[in-house]
């Protein structure tokens, strides 16, 4: 939206955040981010105000659903709205700008907004730093595991592998009752085979073993409440017992301010994930993509992105005893030899894909801001 405001020569109003989602979080933008820093950092690019000026509140406004992955020409056409309106209310702001084929100054503005202007609030930054220091006191190196095995994700994706009948039914009912989730009837088996399900805690444990991580590896779980709790976590803990949650690092008093504010606790996870020695997401959601992109921007820090579709095929062969463990390990490593976050240009859509689907299947700009925001030096990337 910062980039769109620049293209449309608009003043940007600090956004009001969604308070009706699964998490029921009442946090405001300034609860999560340093609002003043955000405004001042971008003042040479875009004028940003905290709220709509009083004299404009009563005027009619254009309520607009901008087209997904729209390019420069689309937003230049949208400036025609200024002839009839002084205020444009953008109802949806995610994935509204193309990943590619934008002017270099617009792409770099996106990175300035992401990696310089957006800074967490002082209270979040302070606690995040303390938790990192406490992690480092336990071990010199740690993995941040974004274990997206949470109730909302499993219900939304319809993924029930490894769950009891009662748990599967609970997730189905939740999906039915969530009006803005459009797809209700989901074949869990097809989802899993297609690589669309988050890895289970057991699958993550087997995956880490195959990659050669020792049993003593310190693993920070960057996530909310794991669905099924300890019962599902045991399959991971039996392989990697040195597992830590934020609740084990922070005091009750330190976390009290953030209780019932999932966006703020997610910000703590974000800080710890960006600074980890290795980041591994169990599912490629928005936070996982953002963390990966940030780590690339900071010097292509090691991020291992599981090939879930390929892994499911191998997991099932291992379970059916069609593969020896040593062969399984070898195949897992071969499958992931180019998935460790090394420098590479942003991925294009598969050949033959056209139209809107092409944009949807491209690698997100926020997942990989190279080459526009990462310069080449004589010694490598910087």
N, C-alpha and C positions, 0 to 999 in steps of 0.2 A: 504493500500500500504506500510505502514511502516512495518507491519508484514510480508508481502510478500517479501519485500526487505531483511528482516532478514533471512527468510527461504531460499531464493535464493542466499544469500551472495552477495547482490548487493548494489551498491551505489545508493541512491535515489536522483533524481533531483526534486527540488521544482516544483510543478505542475503549468501548465498554465491553467487558469480557462476558462470555456466555456463562450464565449462572443456573441454567436449567439442565445441564448434562448429568450423566450418571453420578458424577462426583459431588454435585450440589455444592460447589465452591463459590463463596461470596467474595473472593479476592478481587480487588481492583487492579488496574495496571500498575499503579504506584505502590501497591502492596508487594508486587513481584519485582518490578524494575525501578531503577533510579530514574524517575520521570524527568527531573531537571537536567540531568546529564544527557538523556536522550534528546531533549529539545535543543539544548545548547550545542551538542555534537553535530547536529544536522542543520544548524541555522544558515550555513552557507549554501545548502542544497534545497531545503524545503522549509517553509514556514509551518511550525507546529504549535497548536494551542491546546491548553488543557481541557477546554470545553467550548461548546458552540457559543459565540457571542450572543448576548441577550437580545440584541436588535434583530437577530436572524431566527430566533427560536420560533416565532409565530408565522414565519413565511412558509409558503408551500415548498415542499422539497421533492426532488426526484428520488424515488426508491428504486434502486437499480441492482439487479443481479448481473454483474459483469460476467462475460463469457469466460469459461475456464481456459487457461493457457493462451490468453489473447496476446497478440503482438502489438508493435508500435502503432501501426495504421489503425487498428481498432480503437485504441485510446485517443488517438488524434481525432477520429470521428466522434468519439464521446464528448469532445469539447464543445460540440454543437449544443449540448444540454445547457451550457452557460447562457445561451440566448434567452432561455425561459426560466432558469432556476439559478439561485445563488447557493443552494445547498444540495448536495447529492448524498443520499443515505445509502451506503454500500452494505447490503444485507449479508453478503458472504464475502470473505476476504481471503480464503485459502485457495491456492492454485489458480489465481486469477491472472497470472503473468507467465508468458512463455519462458521456457528454460533456455532457449537458444535464439539466435538471429536477432538480438537486440543490440543497440549501440553500446560500445565499450563503456562509456561514461555511466550508462544506466546500470549495467551489470556491476560495475565497481561501486556504485551507490548502494546497491543491494548488500554488498559485502561491508561497506562502512556502517550501514544500519545494523547488520547482524553482529559483526565482530568488534565494533568500536562503540556505537551508540547504545545498543542494548546491553546494559550492565545491570546485574541483579541489585536489589535494594541492599543498603548497608547491613541490615540484620541478617539477610540470607547469605551475602558474601562472607560476613564474619563467621557465622556458624559453619558454612561450607569449608572455609579454610581450617577451622579447628578440627572438623571431622577428618579432613585429609591428613592433618598432622598426626591424629590419633591412629589412623590407618597405617601411616608410615612408621609409627613407633612399634607396630606389631610385626611388620615385615618391610624390607626395602622396596619390594615390588608387589603390586596387586593387580588383579583383573577386576574390571567393572563389568558385571553381567547384567544387562538389561533384560531381566526375566519377565517377559510380558505374559505371564501365566496368571492373569487376573480375570475376575469374573466378567467384567464388561467386554474384554477382548475375546474371551472364549464364547460368550453369548453372541456377540456381533458376527464373529467368523463362523459360528456353528461348529466349532471344533470340540469333539467329545472323546477323542481317542484317550483311553486310559482312565476315563471317568466311570463312576457307578451309574446305574440307571436313574437313581434319584437325582444325582448331580446333573446328568444330561437333561432330565425333565425340567429341573429348576432353570437351567440356561435357556431352554426352549420357551418356557413361560415368560421369562424376562424379555426375550427377543420379540415375542408376540405383543407384549405390553408397551414396548418402546416405539412410539408412533413414527419417529423420524428415521428409524432403521427400516429401509424399504424392503429388503429381501428377508422373507420370513421362513420359507421352506428351504433348508440347506442340507445337502447330502454330506455328512461329516467325512465319510470315506473319500469321496471325490475331492473335497477340500484338501485333505491331508496329502493325497497322492499328487495333487497339483502344486504342492509346496506352499499352500496358502494359510497353513496353520502355524501358530507359534510352536517352537520346540517345547516338549514337556521337560520338567526338571530331570527325569531319567535320561531322556535323549541328550540333553545338554551335558550331563555327566559323562555319558559314553563318548560324546563328541570330544570333550576336553581330554579324556583319556587317550583317545585315538591320536590327538594332536601332540601328545607327549607331555602334557602338563603334569608335574608330580603331585602326589596326593596331598602334600603339605601346602600347595598353592593357596595364597590368601585371596578369597573371592568376596568382593562387595556386591550385594544384591541391590541393584538400582531399580526398585519397583515398589508398588504399593502392596496391599495384602495379597499374598499368593492364594489362589483358589484351592480350597481343601486343606490349607495350612500345612502342618507338620507331616501329615500323612503323605502328601505328594512330594514334599521336600526331602523326605527320607532317602529317596532313590538318588538324589544328588549328594546329600550329606554323607551317605555311606561311601561314596567315592572320593569326595572332597569335604572333609569335616571342618576345614578352616573357613567357614562361611560367616559373613558379618552383614548385619542390617544396620541401618542408621540408628534404630532404637537401641542397639548394643553399643554404639559409639557415643551417643548424646545422652545427657541426663534428662529426666522427665521434665525438669524445669526448663531446660533449653528447648525442648520440643513443644512445650505447652503453647507457646505463641503460634505455632504452626498447625496445631491440631484442627482437624476438620477443614484444612485448606490444602487440598491435594496438589494444586498448582505450585504452592510454595514448597512443599516437601519434594515435589518433582524437580524444582529448581536446585535443591540441595543435591539430588541425584545427578542432575546435569553437570554441576560443578565437579563432583567427584568422578564422573564418567569422563569428562573432557581431560582431566588431569591424570587419569589412570595410565598404567604402563601398557595395558592391553584393554581394549573395549570390545565386547562381544554382545550383539543384540540377538535375542532369540526370535525376534520378528521385526520386519522392516517397516515399523510405524513412523509417525512424524518425529517423535523424539529421537529414535534411533538414527534417522536420516540427518537430523540437525546436528547431533553429536558427531557423527561421522564427518560431516562437512566441516565442522569447527576444527576437528582434529586434523583434517587435511590442511586447512588454512594455517594451522600452527606448525606445520612441518611434516605433514603426512605421518602422524603418530599411528602406531600399530592398531588397526581395527580389523577384526576377523568377522567377515559377514558370512554366516552359514548358508550353503546352498541347500535350502530346505527340501526342495524337490528331489535332488540327488541323494540327500541323506536319508530320506524316508525309504527310498528304494533299497539302500544299503542296510538300514536298520531292520527292515522286514526280512531281507535275505539272511541277516545274522540271526534273527530270532527263529527263522525256519531251519537254521543250521545248514544253509546252502553256502555259507562262507565261513572259513576259519577266521579266528580273531585276528591273526597276523595279516591275513589278506584284507580283512575289513579295514584295519588301521592303515594299511598301505593305500587302499582305494580312497579313503577319506582324505589323506594328505595329498594325494594326486588331484582330487577334486577341488581342493582349496589352495593349490599352489599360487594362484593369482588373485586370492581373495584376502590379502593381508594389509590392504590399505596403501600399497605402493603407488607412487605417482603415475597417473594416467589421465588422459582427457575424458571428459564426461561422456558417458555411454549414450549412443543413439538408439532409436527404436529398432526392433528387428526388421530386416529387409522385407519388403512387400506390404508392410503396414502403412495405410494411408489415412488421411483425414484426422478427426479428433482423437482416434485411438492411438495415432502415432505420438501425439504429445503426451498422452497418458502413460505410454510405455517407455518414454525417454527417461534417462536417469535425471533425477531432480537436481536443479541448480544448487539447492541447499544441501544436497548430499555430496556434491562434488563441484566446488566453485573454480576448478581448474579447467581452462587456462586463464580466464579473465582476471581472477583475483590473486593468483599465485605466480610470482615472477621466476624466471629461470636465471640462475647465476652461473658463474664459470664452474663452481664446485657442485652444482646440483640445483635443487628447488629451494626457494625461500619465500 
